[in-house]
């Protein structure tokens, strides 16, 4: 099984582990070889940092990929197929980052680790990770 981390789950694992369920902790610690971070999440973090909505100890260029690597995560690039999949999703949700994560999880056969209830509106394999 492969797990794709929602942006919030990635950030909570680093800074707010108390927000995660026990199951999330088990997956993050016990399945390090199967953890993936999407380029969409990296993009989202960089945008929120630039807008002043996400404080980080250093710029995203300095810390994000190091954090992912330290957590044993691989990165998932965005392909044209992912973009087409995101564009074809029902309009339950307008957030382009979340839509990309849903499309990637579906197309790559991944389970999405999330704490965002809007994902339940889509046909995507997911595990609820918010405590």
C-alpha positions as CSV (number, residue, x, y, z in Angstrom):
1,X,0.0,0.0,0.0
2,X,1.2,3.5,-0.8
3,X,0.1,6.6,1.2
4,X,-0.2,10.1,-0.1
5,X,-0.1,12.8,2.6
6,X,-2.5,15.7,2.5
7,X,-0.6,19.0,3.1
8,X,-2.1,19.4,6.6
9,X,-1.1,15.9,7.6
10,X,2.5,16.5,6.5
11,X,2.7,19.8,8.4
12,X,1.0,18.4,11.5
13,X,3.4,15.4,11.6
14,X,6.2,17.9,11.8
15,X,4.8,20.5,14.1
16,X,1.6,19.4,15.7
17,X,1.7,15.6,16.1
18,X,-1.0,15.8,18.8
19,X,-3.5,16.6,16.1
20,X,-3.0,13.2,14.5
21,X,-4.8,10.0,15.3
22,X,-3.0,6.9,16.7
23,X,-3.5,5.2,13.3
24,X,-1.8,8.1,11.6
25,X,1.2,7.8,13.9
26,X,1.4,4.1,13.2
27,X,1.3,4.6,9.5
28,X,3.9,7.5,9.5
29,X,6.3,5.5,11.7
30,X,5.7,2.0,10.4
31,X,5.3,2.5,6.6
32,X,8.1,5.0,5.9
33,X,8.9,3.3,2.6
34,X,5.3,3.8,1.4
35,X,4.9,7.5,2.2
36,X,4.6,10.1,-0.6
37,X,4.5,13.9,-0.6
38,X,3.0,15.5,-3.7
39,X,4.6,18.4,-5.6
40,X,1.1,20.0,-5.1
41,X,1.7,20.1,-1.3
42,X,5.1,21.6,-1.8
43,X,3.6,24.2,-4.0
44,X,0.7,24.9,-1.6
45,X,3.2,25.3,1.3
46,X,5.4,27.7,-0.8
47,X,2.3,29.8,-1.7
48,X,1.0,30.0,1.8
49,X,4.5,30.9,3.1
50,X,4.8,33.6,0.5
51,X,1.4,35.1,1.5
52,X,2.4,35.1,5.2
53,X,-0.2,32.5,6.1
54,X,2.2,29.8,7.1
55,X,5.1,30.5,9.3
56,X,8.1,28.2,8.9
57,X,11.5,28.1,10.6
58,X,13.2,28.7,7.3
59,X,12.1,29.3,3.7
60,X,10.3,26.4,1.9
61,X,13.3,25.9,-0.3
62,X,15.5,25.2,2.7
63,X,13.2,23.0,4.7
64,X,10.4,21.2,3.0
65,X,12.3,18.6,1.0
66,X,14.7,18.0,3.9
67,X,11.6,17.3,6.2
68,X,10.1,15.0,3.7
69,X,13.4,13.1,3.3
70,X,13.9,12.9,7.1
71,X,10.4,11.4,7.3
72,X,11.2,8.8,4.7
73,X,8.9,10.3,2.1
74,X,9.3,10.2,-1.6
75,X,8.0,13.0,-3.7
76,X,5.3,12.6,-6.4
77,X,5.6,14.9,-9.4
78,X,2.5,16.3,-11.2
79,X,1.9,14.7,-14.6
80,X,-0.4,15.8,-17.4
81,X,-2.6,12.8,-16.5
82,X,-2.8,14.1,-12.9
83,X,-3.8,17.5,-14.2
84,X,-6.5,16.1,-16.5
85,X,-7.8,13.9,-13.6
86,X,-8.0,16.9,-11.3
87,X,-9.8,18.9,-14.0
88,X,-12.3,16.1,-14.5
89,X,-13.3,15.8,-10.8
90,X,-16.8,16.9,-9.8
91,X,-16.9,20.5,-8.5
92,X,-17.5,19.5,-4.8
93,X,-14.5,21.6,-3.8
94,X,-12.6,24.5,-5.5
95,X,-9.2,24.1,-3.9
96,X,-6.8,23.2,-6.7
97,X,-4.2,21.7,-4.4
98,X,-6.8,19.3,-2.8
99,X,-8.2,18.4,-6.2
100,X,-4.7,17.5,-7.4
101,X,-4.1,15.3,-4.4
102,X,-7.4,13.5,-5.0
103,X,-6.6,13.0,-8.7
104,X,-3.1,11.8,-7.8
105,X,-4.3,9.3,-5.2
106,X,-6.9,7.9,-7.5
107,X,-4.6,7.6,-10.6
108,X,-1.6,6.2,-8.6
109,X,-3.7,3.8,-6.5
110,X,-2.7,5.5,-3.3
111,X,-4.5,5.9,0.0
112,X,-4.9,9.6,1.0
113,X,-4.0,10.5,4.6
114,X,-6.2,13.5,5.4
115,X,-8.1,15.4,8.0
116,X,-10.3,17.2,5.5
117,X,-13.9,16.0,5.4
118,X,-14.4,17.4,1.8
119,X,-12.4,14.4,0.5
120,X,-15.2,12.1,1.5
121,X,-17.3,13.6,-1.4
122,X,-14.9,12.0,-3.9
123,X,-14.3,8.4,-4.8
124,X,-10.9,8.2,-3.3
125,X,-9.4,5.7,-0.9
126,X,-8.6,7.6,2.3
127,X,-7.8,7.3,6.0
128,X,-9.0,9.9,8.5
129,X,-6.0,11.1,10.4
130,X,-7.3,14.1,12.4
131,X,-7.6,13.6,16.1
